[in-house]
Amino acid sequence: MAVKEGTVAFEETTPYNRLFDLDVLIKEGETAHSLSRGELNLPVRTCLICGRPAKECGRSRRHTVAGLQDRVAVLIKQAIQAN
């Protein structure tokens, strides 16, 4: 559980860390599943463009691919400038 909390903290530390989607897998018997934020009562991932829940925007295709690419490009430029 602490590992998932750490990955979420990393993802939320800077706007450009949001480009990472780190999963934590939990093995239960012979199967494994990805530990979700909801299982730990952590906030859902938000959309890079509008801040709504990311799954909501993804499913409804609320934003254009070009709009998302533009936002990602800005975040990458921010990451380069920060380092």
Secondary structure, DSSP 8 states (H G I E B T S, - for coil): -HHHHHHHHHHHHSGGGGG-----EEEETTEEEE--TGGGT----B-TTT-SBHHHHHHHT-S-HHHHHHHHHHHHHHHHHH-
